[in-house]
Amino acid sequence: MATDIKDTTRAVEAAAVMGLLPARPRLLALGEPAHGEESLLELRNELFRQLVEQEGYRTIAIESDCLAGLAVDDCVTSATGTLDEALEHGFSHPDLGLSTSAANRELVRWMRAHNDGRPPSEQVRFAGLDGPLEITHAASPRRALTALHDHLRARVAADLLPCTGETLHRLLGADENWTDPAAMTDPSRSVGRTAGAGRLRLLADDLVALLDAQTPHLLATAPRDEWERARLYGRTATGLLRYHYWMADTSPARMTRLCALRALMMADNLLAVAERGPALVHAHNIHLQREKSTMQMWQGPVEWWGAGALLSARLGEEYAFVATALGTIRHRGVDTPPPDTVEGLLYALPEDRCLVDAPRLAAALGTAPPAPRVSPWFGYAPLDPAGLARRDGIVFLKDLPRDPRDAADSGR
């Protein structure tokens, strides 16, 4: 079987990835099957540099808080703050070790050095694609909501605003009420359906509508980047308030709704990124795949349409998805894959790493797909053999070296 599929592989290079695709996509999504592994982030960095230098890509978007990511973007585009400050404040998900990753540090350093002396039109940009959400809690909508209000208050007539800043602060209350970790598993602890939260949802909707209605004026009187940032604040505020509302839900569909809302926030952020030009997207395979996503959670299995499925429906061929799969992660207890799995077939090839034409691989394997692989470590998500044809490519790494950091065990 290994001989039969060898013709489906090529070197892991940006030019080879582009050669798999019918046209240059606006969003090229590179998935990872496990979080917290430096080798995967180093591969991401390598491909991004090649895409910038050879294909004209200008943005990288990663699975991190969209608002926190503004600090990294400011660091690389206008040299705001230090590299340490960008890493400390610009990355979320502390359970994944994003702020302490040597590969993330190198990414930010390279982007800042690349942009030095270049005009804005030639600079590379950074974006977080995720909402301000963690496994344990969701953020307060304060930052997004007040920043949107401040942006409008400085630029439009006061009588057009639906409320004052003082009203927002009074309705928001203490941030600890929004971020209570107990609310993730106990809906009764959520403030998302209080009268104040309901009023805030209406005000957020009115503020976003005002932003949209004033677009010609706002673009004529301030840089486009400021308007784009205000749009980010608007969709984050409405997204967070919607998320908190459903955190207070007690129905069996609660976690399905929350996963779907997170996916919607990701997709909306990436559609905004795509408006600037072609971008590399990096997140877990489960978020970027075209088919439905599934996850086993504390109350049972959850199934939802992820960001990749939503983007594929909207963008068609302008969205491309390249998954990553691994042979071994020995420091996690993931040993040589069984030979009758997709990973096992790829592991039998001589290359240490390769790029696979996924649709051609699916055709070569015929109508009887290989057996699904079962990982002994929950943090690794094996390839679904039934979904091969729904990927544009697969990056396969035979043996993942031990991560020098003491990375957190997470499979989100």
Disulfide bonds with the S-S distance in Angstrom:
none
